[in-house]
Amino acid sequence: MEFSPLIKGTPDWNEKYNQDIGGLCAEMDAARSSGILNTYVHAKSGTAHTLTGEGAIMRFTATAGWAAGDTISVNGLGKNPVTLEGTALPAGAFAQGTQVVAVVDGENLQFLTQSYAGQFDAISTQMSNKADKSRTVLDSKRDYQNYTTVLEMVNAVSDGGTVIAFGDNQSPLYNAEDRPPTLCEYFYVILSDGLRKNVVAFGFTGQNIYMRRVWSRVWSTDWTQAATCACADKEWKPLPMVNGWTNSNSDGAAALRYRKGADGKITYVTGIIKLEDALSDENQIFAYLPEGYRPKQHYWTGVCVDNNKTFWPYRIDLDGRIYINSLNASAQASAKVGMWVNLTIPI
């Protein structure tokens, strides 16, 4: 009769050893019923394990786990505990409460079944990593988050597959050596077409989007920042006014405000404002854009004023000042009742 180990060196027994657990259990049951497999009593005191029973092939229920530095004896005779491969029995080879099968082989006690501490978690991880990935997966963070490098994860995606994976702060991907430059949690979108794979990393706790390519299972480019998710720049914010200018009414939608465009290269300014005093050189400036929202060169633009059907210009300077570039009667009239501001400013 031939026994095979439940775990032989690595947890991935299905692929490497074609292990049939059911068949092993059946063999053990047959051996026990035929009197070949004998029940032993196990005990441990300090670091010393003792086994008491009859027969060379034994099965026992471990009353304590195996730790580094432990010794073992069978019916009072010291034995060298070894694995099926003949190497020293490692720490964690069996745990309290587990069923253990071993064979006395001269001076050695050869263990046929082992339960390495922590390896069942590794088994679960490997089984997850070897799940069916031949389809488009929309929510697969649990399938892919246990890879230790981004490249390893990317190469696990089947040809023609599209995968969305998540490297949260509990995943090895969070601080993988080949992660994007900014440390944060990322959603990874992997687009696979044979040897070519594109990877897009969307920062979840950061504000960046990165891209990188794989060719023939190796990185062919570095991470490139594709965009920023700095959403605060894209949200409307009140633009403070100077020189006596105010919002023309209490409607919040008509208040003077500003934001950046989606690509971060445009500043929008909108609102309806007014000036009670007469428009002059001293008060024609009505607001200043903050740094980061200012043009790189002087910018002029025109506005059609709805209340008197006229068209007149604004100017935006490098220091962010926005002012009316006209002091004629039409500008005076518009400023009194409400001047429309609707600016698109390249930055």
C-alpha positions as CSV (number, residue, x, y, z in Angstrom):
1,M,0.0,0.0,0.0
2,E,1.3,3.5,-0.9
3,F,0.4,6.7,1.0
4,S,0.7,10.2,-0.4
5,P,1.0,13.3,1.7
6,L,-1.9,15.7,2.0
7,I,0.6,18.6,1.5
8,K,3.9,17.9,-0.1
9,G,6.2,20.9,0.4
10,T,3.9,23.5,-1.2
11,P,0.2,24.0,-0.8
12,D,-0.7,23.7,-4.5
13,W,-1.0,20.0,-4.4
14,N,-3.7,19.8,-7.1
15,E,-1.4,21.0,-9.9
16,K,2.0,19.7,-8.7
17,Y,1.1,16.3,-7.2
18,N,-2.4,15.5,-8.5
19,Q,-3.3,14.7,-4.9
20,D,-6.6,12.8,-4.4
21,I,-7.6,13.5,-0.8
22,G,-10.6,11.3,-1.1
23,G,-8.5,8.4,-2.3
24,L,-6.0,8.8,0.5
25,C,-8.8,8.8,3.1
26,A,-10.2,5.6,1.6
27,E,-6.7,4.0,1.8
28,M,-6.4,5.0,5.4
29,D,-9.9,3.6,6.2
30,A,-9.0,0.3,4.5
31,A,-5.7,0.1,6.3
32,R,-7.4,0.7,9.6
33,S,-10.1,-1.9,9.0
34,S,-7.5,-4.5,8.0
35,G,-5.4,-3.8,11.1
36,I,-2.5,-2.3,9.2
37,L,-3.2,1.2,10.4
38,N,-2.9,1.3,14.2
39,T,-4.2,3.9,16.6
40,Y,-1.6,5.4,18.9
41,V,-1.9,7.7,21.9
42,H,-0.1,11.0,21.7
43,A,1.0,13.2,24.6
44,K,3.4,16.1,25.0
45,S,5.3,17.4,28.0
46,G,7.4,20.5,27.5
47,T,9.1,19.9,24.1
48,A,8.9,16.1,24.3
49,H,6.2,14.2,22.3
50,T,5.5,10.6,23.2
51,L,3.5,8.0,21.1
52,T,2.3,4.8,22.6
53,G,0.8,1.9,20.7
54,E,1.6,-1.1,18.6
55,G,2.5,-1.5,14.9
56,A,4.8,0.3,12.5
57,I,2.0,2.3,10.7
58,M,0.2,4.6,13.1
59,R,-2.6,7.2,13.3
60,F,-3.0,9.5,16.2
61,T,-4.9,12.6,17.2
62,A,-2.4,15.3,18.1
63,T,-3.0,16.6,21.7
64,A,-0.5,19.5,21.0
65,G,1.2,21.0,17.9
66,W,4.7,20.4,16.7
67,A,7.1,23.3,17.3
68,A,10.7,24.1,16.6
69,G,13.1,22.2,18.9
70,D,10.5,19.4,19.8
71,T,11.5,15.8,20.1
72,I,9.5,12.6,19.7
73,S,9.7,9.0,21.0
74,V,7.7,5.9,20.1
75,N,7.1,3.5,23.0
76,G,10.0,5.0,24.8
77,L,12.5,5.0,21.9
78,G,13.6,8.3,20.5
79,K,13.0,8.8,16.8
80,N,14.1,11.3,14.1
81,P,11.0,13.0,12.9
82,V,11.1,13.5,9.1
83,T,8.9,14.3,6.2
84,L,8.0,12.1,3.3
85,E,11.0,13.5,1.5
86,G,13.3,12.6,4.4
87,T,13.9,16.2,5.5
88,A,13.5,17.4,9.2
89,L,9.9,17.8,10.2
90,P,9.2,21.6,10.2
91,A,7.6,23.7,12.9
92,G,3.8,23.6,12.5
93,A,3.9,20.2,10.8
94,F,0.8,19.3,12.8
95,A,-1.5,21.2,15.1
96,Q,-3.5,20.3,18.1
97,G,-6.6,18.2,17.2
98,T,-5.4,17.1,13.8
99,Q,-5.3,13.5,12.6
100,V,-1.7,12.5,11.8
101,V,-0.4,9.4,10.0
102,A,3.2,8.3,10.4
103,V,5.4,5.2,9.8
104,V,8.3,3.9,11.9
105,D,11.3,3.4,9.6
106,G,14.3,2.3,11.6
107,E,15.5,5.4,13.5
108,N,13.2,7.6,11.7
109,L,9.5,8.4,12.2
110,Q,8.3,9.4,8.8
111,F,5.2,11.6,8.7
112,L,2.8,11.0,5.8
113,T,0.3,13.8,6.6
114,Q,1.2,17.3,7.7
115,S,-0.7,20.5,8.4
116,Y,1.7,23.3,8.0
117,A,0.7,26.3,10.0
118,G,-0.5,29.1,7.7
119,Q,-0.4,27.1,4.5
120,F,-4.1,26.6,4.3
121,D,-4.4,30.4,3.9
122,A,-1.9,30.1,1.2
123,I,-3.9,27.3,-0.4
124,S,-7.0,29.5,-0.4
125,T,-5.0,32.3,-2.0
126,Q,-3.6,30.1,-4.7
127,M,-6.9,28.5,-5.4
128,S,-8.4,32.0,-5.7
129,N,-5.5,33.1,-7.9
130,K,-6.2,30.1,-10.2
131,A,-9.9,30.8,-10.4
132,D,-11.5,31.0,-13.9
133,K,-10.1,34.2,-15.3
134,S,-11.0,33.5,-18.9
135,R,-14.0,35.8,-18.7
136,T,-14.5,39.6,-18.3
137,V,-14.6,40.2,-14.6
138,L,-16.3,43.3,-13.3
139,D,-15.7,42.8,-9.6
140,S,-12.6,40.7,-9.0
141,K,-10.7,42.4,-6.2
142,R,-10.8,39.2,-4.1
143,D,-9.6,37.1,-7.0
144,Y,-6.5,39.2,-7.8
145,Q,-5.6,41.2,-4.7
146,N,-3.2,38.6,-3.3
147,Y,-0.6,38.8,-6.0
148,T,2.7,40.3,-4.6
149,T,3.5,42.4,-7.7
150,V,1.4,44.3,-10.2
151,L,3.1,42.5,-13.1
152,E,2.3,39.1,-11.6
153,M,-1.4,40.1,-11.3
154,V,-1.4,41.5,-14.9
155,N,0.1,38.3,-16.3
156,A,-2.6,36.2,-14.6
157,V,-5.2,37.8,-16.8
158,S,-6.1,35.6,-19.7
159,D,-5.7,36.6,-23.3
160,G,-8.6,38.7,-24.4
161,G,-9.8,39.2,-20.8
162,T,-10.7,42.5,-19.1
163,V,-10.3,42.7,-15.4
164,I,-11.0,45.2,-12.7
165,A,-8.9,44.5,-9.6
166,F,-8.5,46.4,-6.3
167,G,-5.2,46.7,-4.3
168,D,-6.5,47.8,-1.0
169,N,-4.3,48.5,2.1
170,Q,-4.6,44.9,3.2
171,S,-3.3,43.6,-0.1
172,P,0.3,42.9,-1.1
173,L,-0.4,45.1,-4.2
174,Y,-0.7,48.1,-1.9
175,N,3.0,48.6,-1.6
176,A,4.2,46.3,-4.4
177,E,7.6,47.2,-5.8
178,D,6.1,47.9,-9.2
179,R,3.1,49.9,-8.0
180,P,2.5,53.4,-9.4
181,P,4.7,56.2,-8.0
182,T,2.1,57.6,-5.5
183,L,1.4,55.2,-2.6
184,C,-2.4,54.7,-2.2
185,E,-5.1,52.2,-2.9
186,Y,-5.7,51.6,-6.6
187,F,-8.4,50.1,-8.8
188,Y,-6.5,48.4,-11.6
189,V,-8.1,48.0,-15.0
190,I,-6.2,45.4,-17.1
191,L,-7.0,45.1,-20.9
192,S,-5.5,42.0,-22.3
193,D,-4.9,41.1,-26.0
194,G,-2.4,38.2,-26.2
195,L,1.1,39.5,-25.6
196,R,-0.1,43.1,-25.2
197,K,-1.7,44.3,-22.0
198,N,-2.6,47.8,-20.9
199,V,-2.9,48.7,-17.3
200,V,-4.7,51.7,-15.9
201,A,-4.4,52.5,-12.2
202,F,-7.1,54.7,-10.7
203,G,-6.1,56.1,-7.3
204,F,-8.9,55.5,-4.8
205,T,-7.3,57.2,-1.8
206,G,-5.1,59.4,-4.0
207,Q,-5.8,61.9,-6.8
208,N,-3.9,60.4,-9.8
209,I,-4.5,58.1,-12.7
210,Y,-1.6,56.2,-14.1
211,M,-1.0,54.0,-17.2
212,R,1.5,51.4,-18.1
213,R,2.0,48.6,-20.7
214,V,3.1,45.0,-20.7
215,W,4.6,43.3,-23.7
216,S,5.3,39.6,-23.7
217,R,4.9,39.3,-19.9
218,V,7.3,42.1,-19.0
219,W,6.8,45.8,-18.4
220,S,7.5,47.7,-21.7
221,T,7.0,51.2,-20.2
222,D,7.2,53.1,-16.9
223,W,4.1,54.4,-15.2
224,T,2.8,57.5,-16.9
225,Q,0.5,59.9,-15.1
226,A,-2.6,60.1,-17.4
227,A,-4.7,62.5,-15.4
228,T,-5.4,63.8,-11.9
229,C,-8.5,63.2,-9.9
230,A,-8.2,66.5,-8.0
231,C,-11.9,66.9,-7.8
232,A,-11.7,70.0,-5.6
233,D,-10.3,71.9,-8.6
234,K,-13.3,70.9,-10.7
235,E,-15.9,72.0,-8.2
236,W,-17.5,75.5,-8.3
237,K,-16.0,77.8,-5.7
238,P,-17.1,81.4,-4.8
239,L,-14.8,84.0,-6.3
240,P,-14.3,87.0,-3.9
241,M,-14.9,90.4,-5.4
242,V,-13.1,93.7,-4.8
243,N,-13.6,97.5,-5.3
244,G,-17.3,97.4,-4.3
245,W,-18.5,94.8,-6.7
246,T,-21.2,92.4,-5.4
247,N,-23.5,89.7,-6.7
248,S,-26.4,91.2,-8.5
249,N,-29.0,89.2,-6.6
250,S,-29.5,86.6,-3.9
251,D,-29.8,83.7,-6.4
252,G,-26.9,81.3,-5.6
253,A,-26.8,80.1,-9.2
254,A,-26.0,83.7,-10.3
255,A,-23.2,84.2,-7.7
256,L,-19.7,84.8,-9.1
257,R,-17.7,81.5,-9.0
258,Y,-14.9,79.7,-10.7
259,R,-13.5,76.2,-11.3
260,K,-11.2,74.2,-13.6
261,G,-12.3,72.2,-16.6
262,A,-12.0,68.4,-16.7
263,D,-8.5,68.5,-18.3
264,G,-7.2,71.1,-15.8
265,K,-6.2,73.4,-18.7
266,I,-9.2,75.7,-18.6
267,T,-10.6,78.1,-15.9
268,Y,-14.3,78.9,-16.0
269,V,-15.7,82.0,-14.3
270,T,-19.5,82.7,-14.3
271,G,-22.0,84.9,-12.5
272,I,-23.9,88.1,-12.6
273,I,-22.4,91.0,-10.7
274,K,-23.0,94.7,-10.2
275,L,-21.4,98.0,-9.0
276,E,-23.3,100.7,-7.3
277,D,-20.7,103.4,-7.9
278,A,-19.8,104.8,-11.2
279,L,-17.4,102.6,-13.2
280,S,-13.9,104.0,-13.4
281,D,-10.3,103.2,-13.8
282,E,-10.0,102.7,-10.1
283,N,-12.8,100.1,-9.7
284,Q,-13.0,98.3,-13.1
285,I,-11.1,95.3,-11.5
286,F,-13.8,93.2,-9.9
287,A,-11.9,90.0,-8.8
288,Y,-8.6,88.2,-8.7
289,L,-8.1,84.5,-9.7
290,P,-5.9,82.5,-7.3
291,E,-2.7,81.0,-8.4
292,G,-3.2,77.8,-10.5
293,Y,-6.2,79.3,-12.2
294,R,-4.5,82.2,-14.0
295,P,-3.6,82.4,-17.7
296,K,0.0,82.1,-18.8
297,Q,-0.4,85.2,-21.0
298,H,-2.8,88.2,-21.0
299,Y,-6.2,87.1,-22.2
300,W,-9.1,89.1,-23.6
301,T,-12.6,87.8,-24.2
302,G,-16.0,89.4,-25.0
303,V,-19.4,89.1,-23.4
304,C,-22.8,89.8,-24.9
305,V,-24.8,91.7,-22.2
306,D,-28.4,90.6,-22.2
307,N,-30.0,93.6,-20.6
308,N,-28.9,96.1,-23.2
309,K,-27.9,93.9,-26.1
310,T,-24.3,95.1,-26.2
311,F,-21.0,93.3,-26.5
312,W,-17.9,94.4,-24.6
313,P,-14.6,92.9,-23.4
314,Y,-13.0,91.6,-20.3
315,R,-9.3,91.2,-19.7
316,I,-7.5,88.7,-17.4
317,D,-3.9,89.5,-16.5
318,L,-1.1,87.2,-15.4
319,D,-1.6,88.2,-11.8
320,G,-5.2,86.9,-12.0
321,R,-7.0,90.3,-12.1
322,I,-10.2,90.3,-14.0
323,Y,-11.6,93.6,-15.2
324,I,-13.9,95.3,-17.6
325,N,-11.8,96.6,-20.5
326,S,-14.4,99.4,-21.4
327,L,-15.7,102.4,-19.5
328,N,-18.3,103.5,-22.1
329,A,-21.9,104.3,-21.3
330,S,-23.2,100.8,-22.1
331,A,-20.7,99.4,-19.6
332,Q,-21.8,101.9,-17.0
333,A,-25.5,100.9,-17.5
334,S,-24.8,97.2,-17.3
335,A,-22.7,97.6,-14.2
336,K,-25.6,99.3,-12.4
337,V,-28.2,96.6,-13.1
338,G,-26.2,93.4,-13.5
339,M,-23.2,92.5,-15.6
340,W,-23.0,89.0,-17.0
341,V,-19.8,87.1,-16.5
342,N,-19.2,83.9,-18.6
343,L,-15.5,83.4,-19.1
344,T,-13.5,80.5,-20.5
345,I,-9.8,81.1,-19.8
346,P,-7.0,78.9,-21.1
347,I,-4.4,78.3,-18.4
